[in-house]
């Protein structure tokens, strides 16, 4: 379950990072 959540959160995380920058 943790791995599945990680796969979804990872792209969202860097996408938000790009938007913030």
mmCIF entry with sequence, helices, sheets and N, C-alpha, C, O atoms, coordinates in Angstrom:
data_MODEL
# 
_entry.id   MODEL 
# 
_entity.id                         1 
_entity.type                       polymer 
_entity.pdbx_number_of_molecules   1 
# 
_entity_poly.entity_id                      1 
_entity_poly.type                           'polypeptide(L)' 
_entity_poly.nstd_linkage                   no 
_entity_poly.nstd_monomer                   no 
_entity_poly.pdbx_seq_one_letter_code       
;(UNK)(UNK)(UNK)(UNK)(UNK)(UNK)(UNK)(UNK)(UNK)(UNK)(UNK)(UNK)(UNK)(UNK)(UNK)(UNK)
(UNK)(UNK)(UNK)(UNK)(UNK)
;
_entity_poly.pdbx_seq_one_letter_code_can   XXXXXXXXXXXXXXXXXXXXX 
_entity_poly.pdbx_strand_id                 A 
# 
loop_
_entity_poly_seq.entity_id 
_entity_poly_seq.num 
_entity_poly_seq.mon_id 
_entity_poly_seq.hetero 
1 1  UNK n 
1 2  UNK n 
1 3  UNK n 
1 4  UNK n 
1 5  UNK n 
1 6  UNK n 
1 7  UNK n 
1 8  UNK n 
1 9  UNK n 
1 10 UNK n 
1 11 UNK n 
1 12 UNK n 
1 13 UNK n 
1 14 UNK n 
1 15 UNK n 
1 16 UNK n 
1 17 UNK n 
1 18 UNK n 
1 19 UNK n 
1 20 UNK n 
1 21 UNK n 
# 
_struct_asym.id          A 
_struct_asym.entity_id   1 
# 
_struct_conf.conf_type_id            HELX_P 
_struct_conf.id                      HELX_P1 
_struct_conf.pdbx_PDB_helix_id       AA1 
_struct_conf.beg_label_comp_id       UNK 
_struct_conf.beg_label_asym_id       A 
_struct_conf.beg_label_seq_id        2 
_struct_conf.pdbx_beg_PDB_ins_code   ? 
_struct_conf.end_label_comp_id       UNK 
_struct_conf.end_label_asym_id       A 
_struct_conf.end_label_seq_id        20 
_struct_conf.pdbx_end_PDB_ins_code   ? 
_struct_conf.beg_auth_comp_id        UNK 
_struct_conf.beg_auth_asym_id        A 
_struct_conf.beg_auth_seq_id         2 
_struct_conf.end_auth_comp_id        UNK 
_struct_conf.end_auth_asym_id        A 
_struct_conf.end_auth_seq_id         20 
_struct_conf.pdbx_PDB_helix_class    1 
_struct_conf.details                 ? 
_struct_conf.pdbx_PDB_helix_length   19 
# 
_struct_conf_type.id          HELX_P 
_struct_conf_type.criteria    ? 
_struct_conf_type.reference   ? 
# 
loop_
_atom_site.group_PDB 
_atom_site.id 
_atom_site.type_symbol 
_atom_site.label_atom_id 
_atom_site.label_alt_id 
_atom_site.label_comp_id 
_atom_site.label_asym_id 
_atom_site.label_entity_id 
_atom_site.label_seq_id 
_atom_site.pdbx_PDB_ins_code 
_atom_site.Cartn_x 
_atom_site.Cartn_y 
_atom_site.Cartn_z 
_atom_site.occupancy 
_atom_site.B_iso_or_equiv 
_atom_site.pdbx_formal_charge 
_atom_site.auth_seq_id 
_atom_site.auth_comp_id 
_atom_site.auth_asym_id 
_atom_site.auth_atom_id 
_atom_site.pdbx_PDB_model_num 
ATOM 1  N N  . UNK A 1 1  ? 0.844 -1.201 0.000   1.00 0.00 ? 1  UNK A N  1 
ATOM 2  C CA . UNK A 1 1  ? 0.000 0.000  0.000   1.00 0.00 ? 1  UNK A CA 1 
ATOM 3  C C  . UNK A 1 1  ? 0.878 1.250  0.000   1.00 0.00 ? 1  UNK A C  1 
ATOM 4  O O  . UNK A 1 1  ? 0.611 2.211  -0.721  1.00 0.00 ? 1  UNK A O  1 
ATOM 5  N N  . UNK A 1 2  ? 1.921 1.221  0.814   1.00 0.00 ? 2  UNK A N  1 
ATOM 6  C CA . UNK A 1 2  ? 2.822 2.374  0.890   1.00 0.00 ? 2  UNK A CA 1 
ATOM 7  C C  . UNK A 1 2  ? 3.482 2.639  -0.451  1.00 0.00 ? 2  UNK A C  1 
ATOM 8  O O  . UNK A 1 2  ? 3.600 3.788  -0.878  1.00 0.00 ? 2  UNK A O  1 
ATOM 9  N N  . UNK A 1 3  ? 3.917 1.558  -1.121  1.00 0.00 ? 3  UNK A N  1 
ATOM 10 C CA . UNK A 1 3  ? 4.581 1.705  -2.423  1.00 0.00 ? 3  UNK A CA 1 
ATOM 11 C C  . UNK A 1 3  ? 3.633 2.297  -3.451  1.00 0.00 ? 3  UNK A C  1 
ATOM 12 O O  . UNK A 1 3  ? 4.027 3.148  -4.249  1.00 0.00 ? 3  UNK A O  1 
ATOM 13 N N  . UNK A 1 4  ? 2.367 1.843  -3.434  1.00 0.00 ? 4  UNK A N  1 
ATOM 14 C CA . UNK A 1 4  ? 1.380 2.354  -4.387  1.00 0.00 ? 4  UNK A CA 1 
ATOM 15 C C  . UNK A 1 4  ? 1.146 3.840  -4.180  1.00 0.00 ? 4  UNK A C  1 
ATOM 16 O O  . UNK A 1 4  ? 1.053 4.604  -5.141  1.00 0.00 ? 4  UNK A O  1 
ATOM 17 N N  . UNK A 1 5  ? 1.053 4.244  -2.918  1.00 0.00 ? 5  UNK A N  1 
ATOM 18 C CA . UNK A 1 5  ? 0.839 5.661  -2.623  1.00 0.00 ? 5  UNK A CA 1 
ATOM 19 C C  . UNK A 1 5  ? 2.042 6.481  -3.058  1.00 0.00 ? 5  UNK A C  1 
ATOM 20 O O  . UNK A 1 5  ? 1.901 7.601  -3.549  1.00 0.00 ? 5  UNK A O  1 
ATOM 21 N N  . UNK A 1 6  ? 3.235 5.907  -2.872  1.00 0.00 ? 6  UNK A N  1 
ATOM 22 C CA . UNK A 1 6  ? 4.476 6.587  -3.245  1.00 0.00 ? 6  UNK A CA 1 
ATOM 23 C C  . UNK A 1 6  ? 4.524 6.848  -4.744  1.00 0.00 ? 6  UNK A C  1 
ATOM 24 O O  . UNK A 1 6  ? 4.962 7.912  -5.183  1.00 0.00 ? 6  UNK A O  1 
ATOM 25 N N  . UNK A 1 7  ? 4.068 5.865  -5.529  1.00 0.00 ? 7  UNK A N  1 
ATOM 26 C CA . UNK A 1 7  ? 4.084 5.999  -6.990  1.00 0.00 ? 7  UNK A CA 1 
ATOM 27 C C  . UNK A 1 7  ? 3.187 7.145  -7.433  1.00 0.00 ? 7  UNK A C  1 
ATOM 28 O O  . UNK A 1 7  ? 3.469 7.804  -8.434  1.00 0.00 ? 7  UNK A O  1 
ATOM 29 N N  . UNK A 1 8  ? 2.104 7.389  -6.690  1.00 0.00 ? 8  UNK A N  1 
ATOM 30 C CA . UNK A 1 8  ? 1.175 8.465  -7.057  1.00 0.00 ? 8  UNK A CA 1 
ATOM 31 C C  . UNK A 1 8  ? 1.673 9.805  -6.521  1.00 0.00 ? 8  UNK A C  1 
ATOM 32 O O  . UNK A 1 8  ? 1.556 10.829 -7.194  1.00 0.00 ? 8  UNK A O  1 
ATOM 33 N N  . UNK A 1 9  ? 2.227 9.794  -5.311  1.00 0.00 ? 9  UNK A N  1 
ATOM 34 C CA . UNK A 1 9  ? 2.657 11.043 -4.682  1.00 0.00 ? 9  UNK A CA 1 
ATOM 35 C C  . UNK A 1 9  ? 3.928 11.599 -5.294  1.00 0.00 ? 9  UNK A C  1 
ATOM 36 O O  . UNK A 1 9  ? 4.120 12.815 -5.325  1.00 0.00 ? 9  UNK A O  1 
ATOM 37 N N  . UNK A 1 10 ? 4.804 10.720 -5.784  1.00 0.00 ? 10 UNK A N  1 
ATOM 38 C CA . UNK A 1 10 ? 6.086 11.184 -6.330  1.00 0.00 ? 10 UNK A CA 1 
ATOM 39 C C  . UNK A 1 10 ? 5.907 12.143 -7.507  1.00 0.00 ? 10 UNK A C  1 
ATOM 40 O O  . UNK A 1 10 ? 6.457 13.244 -7.459  1.00 0.00 ? 10 UNK A O  1 
ATOM 41 N N  . UNK A 1 11 ? 5.165 11.783 -8.564  1.00 0.00 ? 11 UNK A N  1 
ATOM 42 C CA . UNK A 1 11 ? 4.968 12.705 -9.695  1.00 0.00 ? 11 UNK A CA 1 
ATOM 43 C C  . UNK A 1 11 ? 4.235 13.966 -9.275  1.00 0.00 ? 11 UNK A C  1 
ATOM 44 O O  . UNK A 1 11 ? 4.522 15.051 -9.781  1.00 0.00 ? 11 UNK A O  1 
ATOM 45 N N  . UNK A 1 12 ? 3.296 13.832 -8.359  1.00 0.00 ? 12 UNK A N  1 
ATOM 46 C CA . UNK A 1 12 ? 2.557 15.006 -7.872  1.00 0.00 ? 12 UNK A CA 1 
ATOM 47 C C  . UNK A 1 12 ? 3.497 15.934 -7.122  1.00 0.00 ? 12 UNK A C  1 
ATOM 48 O O  . UNK A 1 12 ? 3.375 17.156 -7.205  1.00 0.00 ? 12 UNK A O  1 
ATOM 49 N N  . UNK A 1 13 ? 4.437 15.346 -6.387  1.00 0.00 ? 13 UNK A N  1 
ATOM 50 C CA . UNK A 1 13 ? 5.380 16.123 -5.583  1.00 0.00 ? 13 UNK A CA 1 
ATOM 51 C C  . UNK A 1 13 ? 6.275 16.976 -6.461  1.00 0.00 ? 13 UNK A C  1 
ATOM 52 O O  . UNK A 1 13 ? 6.411 18.176 -6.220  1.00 0.00 ? 13 UNK A O  1 
ATOM 53 N N  . UNK A 1 14 ? 6.894 16.375 -7.485  1.00 0.00 ? 14 UNK A N  1 
ATOM 54 C CA . UNK A 1 14 ? 7.807 17.162 -8.336  1.00 0.00 ? 14 UNK A CA 1 
ATOM 55 C C  . UNK A 1 14 ? 7.026 18.107 -9.232  1.00 0.00 ? 14 UNK A C  1 
ATOM 56 O O  . UNK A 1 14 ? 7.538 19.157 -9.620  1.00 0.00 ? 14 UNK A O  1 
ATOM 57 N N  . UNK A 1 15 ? 5.799 17.750 -9.565  1.00 0.00 ? 15 UNK A N  1 
ATOM 58 C CA . UNK A 1 15 ? 4.977 18.639 -10.388 1.00 0.00 ? 15 UNK A CA 1 
ATOM 59 C C  . UNK A 1 15 ? 4.641 19.907 -9.607  1.00 0.00 ? 15 UNK A C  1 
ATOM 60 O O  . UNK A 1 15 ? 4.675 21.011 -10.150 1.00 0.00 ? 15 UNK A O  1 
ATOM 61 N N  . UNK A 1 16 ? 4.317 19.734 -8.327  1.00 0.00 ? 16 UNK A N  1 
ATOM 62 C CA . UNK A 1 16 ? 4.041 20.888 -7.473  1.00 0.00 ? 16 UNK A CA 1 
ATOM 63 C C  . UNK A 1 16 ? 5.296 21.721 -7.287  1.00 0.00 ? 16 UNK A C  1 
ATOM 64 O O  . UNK A 1 16 ? 5.236 22.948 -7.212  1.00 0.00 ? 16 UNK A O  1 
ATOM 65 N N  . UNK A 1 17 ? 6.440 21.037 -7.213  1.00 0.00 ? 17 UNK A N  1 
ATOM 66 C CA . UNK A 1 17 ? 7.722 21.716 -7.042  1.00 0.00 ? 17 UNK A CA 1 
ATOM 67 C C  . UNK A 1 17 ? 8.017 22.590 -8.255  1.00 0.00 ? 17 UNK A C  1 
ATOM 68 O O  . UNK A 1 17 ? 8.477 23.723 -8.117  1.00 0.00 ? 17 UNK A O  1 
ATOM 69 N N  . UNK A 1 18 ? 7.747 22.048 -9.456  1.00 0.00 ? 18 UNK A N  1 
ATOM 70 C CA . UNK A 1 18 ? 7.980 22.819 -10.682 1.00 0.00 ? 18 UNK A CA 1 
ATOM 71 C C  . UNK A 1 18 ? 7.057 24.031 -10.733 1.00 0.00 ? 18 UNK A C  1 
ATOM 72 O O  . UNK A 1 18 ? 7.465 25.107 -11.171 1.00 0.00 ? 18 UNK A O  1 
ATOM 73 N N  . UNK A 1 19 ? 5.811 23.857 -10.285 1.00 0.00 ? 19 UNK A N  1 
ATOM 74 C CA . UNK A 1 19 ? 4.844 24.956 -10.302 1.00 0.00 ? 19 UNK A CA 1 
ATOM 75 C C  . UNK A 1 19 ? 5.255 26.043 -9.313  1.00 0.00 ? 19 UNK A C  1 
ATOM 76 O O  . UNK A 1 19 ? 5.094 27.234 -9.581  1.00 0.00 ? 19 UNK A O  1 
ATOM 77 N N  . UNK A 1 20 ? 5.788 25.619 -8.165  1.00 0.00 ? 20 UNK A N  1 
ATOM 78 C CA . UNK A 1 20 ? 6.212 26.578 -7.150  1.00 0.00 ? 20 UNK A CA 1 
ATOM 79 C C  . UNK A 1 20 ? 7.421 27.374 -7.619  1.00 0.00 ? 20 UNK A C  1 
ATOM 80 O O  . UNK A 1 20 ? 7.561 28.553 -7.294  1.00 0.00 ? 20 UNK A O  1 
ATOM 81 N N  . UNK A 1 21 ? 8.295 26.726 -8.386  1.00 0.00 ? 21 UNK A N  1 
ATOM 82 C CA . UNK A 1 21 ? 9.476 27.414 -8.897  1.00 0.00 ? 21 UNK A CA 1 
ATOM 83 C C  . UNK A 1 21 ? 9.089 28.246 -10.102 1.00 0.00 ? 21 UNK A C  1 
ATOM 84 O O  . UNK A 1 21 ? 9.941 28.912 -10.691 1.00 0.00 ? 21 UNK A O  1 
# 
